[in-house]
């Protein structure tokens, strides 16, 4: 399944014949993330196709086509930044060349991919901010499908130049007060030895309070998702417990290739201030682990967004790219 593989000077798109190429690209790409580990996707996705944009047998760009196996979600739950991977050599030229290469490679690869796939959805890494390559796909071919570009936000704290005290001073005063109340009024304490059952029970309870319920298949998915990172030794379940040693808040975090720590899963039980205490503990934990930044993974609904930003996290834009298929039969 190849397009335009007719001479060594042309870019061509094909399914990557040797998936060790994908693994090496993942490790070298600035967009590399454990969310795109083949071993993880094998556990979570119904099917994955790994495309590569090649020139002279060099893979300059990787594109994962992920079938979630669900009619309700085009993106795997709790997963982020499952999108294009650029070869790091693309970014080692002069700035104007970097811009040109990134735009051209995006446009070429998506234009070719549309000829092979009837639908796809990518969640791009936050480092990819120039959307011209995607918006120019079939720009002059109105009878052919084009890309839908959807802005999204996450909330990130850069930990490289701030102390724990700085982070608290940059957060809302009410959050600092809640942290104190969690300790003085609720007698809560933080630990890094939480278990999956505590995490899942609190996560489910969080939804039950909103009259929403997590079914058994979702629970098994979450166990599989968290279990992957725990088995690798890069994941942790942080927990807040009361005087009876009962977990009242828990969060799952893991360290990515670039020293970013992600927080894709949080559960809060019957506590007024435990959630705030958990967030501060996660920040302190990552800081102590020499993490470069903490990504609270998503800030796209009002209540969650305002809370994460009130902890001192800054808004970070990323994009979803979807194939608009309105012109096809």
C-alpha positions in Angstrom: 0.0 0.0 0.0 2.3 2.8 -1.3 1.9 6.0 -3.1 4.3 7.6 -5.6 7.3 5.3 -4.8 8.8 5.8 -8.2 12.2 7.3 -7.6 14.6 8.1 -4.8 13.8 11.9 -4.9 10.1 11.5 -4.0 8.5 11.2 -0.7 6.3 8.1 -0.4 3.9 6.9 2.2 3.5 3.3 3.2 2.8 1.0 6.1 6.0 0.8 8.0 7.5 -2.6 7.0 9.7 -3.1 10.0 8.0 -1.7 13.2 11.4 -1.3 14.9 11.6 1.8 12.7 8.5 3.1 14.6 10.2 2.4 17.9 13.3 4.2 17.0 11.4 7.2 15.6 9.4 7.3 18.8 12.6 7.6 20.9 14.1 10.3 18.7 11.1 12.5 17.8 10.4 15.6 19.8 6.8 14.4 19.8 7.7 11.0 21.2 5.4 9.9 24.1 4.6 6.7 25.9 1.0 7.2 24.8 2.3 6.0 21.4 4.2 2.9 22.7 3.3 -0.1 20.5 3.0 -2.3 23.6 0.4 0.1 25.1 -1.6 0.4 21.9 -1.6 -3.4 21.5 -3.3 -3.5 24.8 -5.8 -0.7 24.3 -6.7 -0.4 20.6 -8.8 -2.6 18.4 -6.3 -2.1 15.5 -3.4 0.2 14.8 -1.8 1.0 11.4 1.7 2.6 11.5 2.4 4.6 8.4 5.7 6.2 7.6 6.6 9.0 5.2 9.8 7.9 3.6 12.4 9.4 1.3 15.5 7.4 0.2 14.6 4.8 2.8 14.6 7.3 5.6 11.4 7.7 7.7 10.8 11.4 8.2 7.4 11.2 9.7 5.3 8.6 11.5 1.5 8.5 11.5 -0.6 6.2 13.7 -4.1 5.2 12.6 -5.8 4.0 15.7 -9.0 2.2 15.7 -10.5 2.5 19.2 -13.1 -0.2 18.6 -15.7 2.2 19.9 -18.4 4.1 18.0 -18.5 6.7 20.8 -14.8 7.8 20.9 -12.3 8.5 18.1 -9.6 8.8 20.7 -8.5 6.2 23.3 -9.7 7.2 26.7 -7.1 8.8 29.1 -4.7 9.0 26.1 -3.1 12.2 24.7 -0.9 13.4 21.9 -1.4 10.3 19.7 -0.5 12.1 16.5 2.3 12.7 14.0 5.9 12.0 14.9 8.6 14.0 13.1 12.1 12.7 12.7 14.4 14.9 15.0 16.7 15.7 12.0 13.9 17.9 10.7 14.6 20.3 13.5 18.4 20.5 13.1 18.5 23.0 10.2 18.1 26.8 10.3 14.7 28.1 11.7 13.3 29.0 8.3 14.1 25.5 7.0 12.5 23.9 10.1 9.3 25.8 9.4 9.3 24.9 5.7 10.1 21.2 6.4 7.4 20.8 9.1 4.7 22.4 6.9 5.7 20.4 3.8 6.0 17.1 5.5 2.6 17.5 7.2 0.9 18.5 4.0 2.5 15.8 1.9 1.8 13.0 4.4 -1.8 13.9 5.1 -2.6 14.4 1.4 -1.2 11.0 0.6 -2.9 9.4 3.7 -6.3 10.6 2.5 -5.9 8.4 -0.6 -5.5 5.4 1.6 -7.7 5.9 4.6 -11.4 7.0 4.7 -11.2 8.5 8.2 -8.6 9.3 10.8 -8.2 11.4 13.9 -4.9 12.7 15.3 -4.3 14.4 18.7 -1.2 16.4 18.0 1.6 17.0 20.5 1.7 20.6 22.0 5.0 21.2 20.3 3.2 21.2 16.9 1.6 24.7 16.7 1.9 25.5 13.0 -1.3 24.2 11.4 -0.7 25.5 7.8 0.4 22.1 6.5 -2.9 20.6 7.6 -5.1 23.4 6.5 -3.4 23.4 3.0 -4.3 19.8 2.3 -6.4 19.8 -0.9 -6.6 23.6 -0.6 -7.2 23.9 -4.4 -9.1 20.6 -4.8 -12.5 21.4 -3.4 -13.9 18.0 -4.6 -11.5 16.1 -2.3 -11.6 15.8 1.6 -9.9 18.3 3.7 -8.8 18.4 7.4 -10.8 19.7 10.3 -8.5 21.5 12.8 -9.9 21.6 16.3 -8.1 23.6 19.0 -7.8 22.0 22.5 -6.2 23.0 25.7 -4.3 21.4 28.5 -2.8 22.8 31.7 0.9 22.6 32.4 3.3 23.7 35.1 7.0 24.2 34.1 9.0 23.0 37.1 12.5 23.8 35.8 12.9 27.2 37.4 10.4 27.3 40.3 10.4 26.0 43.8 7.4 24.4 45.6 6.9 27.7 47.4 6.9 29.6 44.1 4.2 27.3 42.7 2.0 27.9 45.7 2.5 31.7 45.5 1.5 31.5 41.8 -1.7 29.6 42.7 -5.0 31.0 43.9 -4.9 31.9 47.7 -8.1 29.8 48.2 -6.1 26.7 47.0 -3.4 27.4 49.5 -5.9 27.7 52.2 -7.6 24.4 51.2 -4.3 22.6 51.4 -3.9 23.8 55.0 -7.5 22.9 55.8 -7.0 19.4 54.4 -4.3 18.8 57.0 -5.7 20.8 60.0 -9.4 20.2 59.7 -9.6 16.8 57.9 -6.3 15.4 59.2 -5.4 14.1 55.8 -2.0 12.8 54.7 -0.4 12.0 51.4 1.3 8.8 50.3 2.9 7.4 47.1 1.8 3.7 47.8 -1.8 3.8 46.4 -3.2 0.7 44.7 -5.3 0.2 41.6 -8.4 -0.7 43.6 -8.3 2.5 45.6 -7.8 4.6 42.4 -10.5 2.9 40.4 -13.0 3.0 43.3 -12.5 6.7 43.8 -12.6 7.4 40.1 -15.9 5.6 39.7 -17.3 7.4 42.8 -16.3 10.8 41.3 -18.7 10.0 38.4 -21.4 8.5 40.6 -21.6 11.9 42.4 -22.6 13.3 38.9 -25.1 10.4 38.3 -22.8 8.8 35.8 -21.6 5.3 36.0 -18.5 3.5 34.8 -19.2 0.0 33.4 -17.1 -3.1 33.8 -15.5 -2.8 30.4 -14.3 0.7 31.2 -12.9 -0.5 34.6 -10.9 -3.2 32.9 -9.6 -0.7 30.3 -8.5 1.6 33.1 -6.7 -1.2 34.9 -5.0 -2.2 31.7 -4.0 1.4 31.0 -2.5 2.1 34.4 -1.1 -1.4 34.7 1.1 -0.8 31.6 2.9 2.1 33.2 3.1 0.5 36.6 4.7 -2.6 35.1 7.3 -0.4 33.3 8.1 1.2 36.6 7.4 4.8 35.4 3.9 5.1 36.9 2.7 5.9 40.4 -0.6 6.0 42.3 -0.6 8.9 44.7 -3.2 8.8 47.4 -4.6 11.0 50.2 -5.8 9.1 53.3 -7.7 10.1 56.4 -7.0 9.1 60.0 -8.6 5.7 59.5 -6.2 5.1 56.6 -9.0 5.2 54.1 -8.2 6.6 50.7 -10.3 9.8 50.0 -8.4 11.0 46.9 -6.1 9.3 44.4 -4.3 10.1 41.2 -2.4 8.2 38.6 0.8 9.8 37.2 3.6 8.6 34.9 6.9 9.9 33.6 7.2 10.4 29.8 10.3 10.3 27.6 11.0 14.0 27.9 10.7 14.2 31.7 7.1 15.5 31.5 4.8 13.8 34.1 1.2 13.2 33.0 -1.8 13.1 35.3 -4.4 11.3 33.2 -6.6 9.9 36.0 -7.9 11.5 39.3 -10.5 10.2 41.7 -11.9 12.1 44.7 -14.2 10.7 47.4 -16.0 12.2 50.4 -13.5 15.0 51.2 -13.8 18.7 51.0 -10.2 19.6 50.6 -8.5 16.3 49.7 -8.6 17.0 46.0 -6.5 20.2 46.4 -4.1 18.4 48.7 -3.7 15.6 46.1 -2.8 18.1 43.3 -0.2 19.9 45.4 1.3 16.5 46.4 1.5 15.5 42.7 3.3 18.7 41.9 5.7 18.2 44.8 6.3 14.6 43.9 7.2 15.4 40.3 9.4 18.2 41.5 11.3 15.9 43.8 11.6 13.3 41.0 13.4 16.0 38.9 10.5 16.2 36.4 10.7 19.1 34.0 6.9 19.7 33.9 3.6 18.4 35.0 0.8 18.1 32.5 -2.7 17.8 34.0 -3.9 16.3 30.7 -6.8 18.4 29.5 -8.4 21.7 30.3 -11.4 21.8 28.1 -14.3 22.0 30.4 -15.0 25.1 32.6 -14.9 23.7 36.1 -11.9 21.5 35.6 -10.0 24.1 33.6 -10.5 26.9 36.2 -9.4 24.5 39.0 -6.2 23.4 37.2 -5.3 27.0 36.4 -6.0 28.0 39.9 -3.2 25.6 40.9 -0.8 27.7 38.9 -0.9 25.7 35.7 -0.7 27.6 32.4 -2.9 27.0 29.4 -1.2 25.1 26.6 -2.7 24.8 23.2 -2.7 21.6 21.1 -4.7 20.5 18.1 -6.9 17.6 16.9 -6.8 16.9 13.2 -9.8 15.0 11.7 -10.5 14.0 8.1 -13.6 15.8 6.9 -15.3 13.1 4.7 -18.3 15.0 3.5 -17.3 14.8 -0.2 -17.1 11.0 -0.2 -19.9 8.6 -1.0 
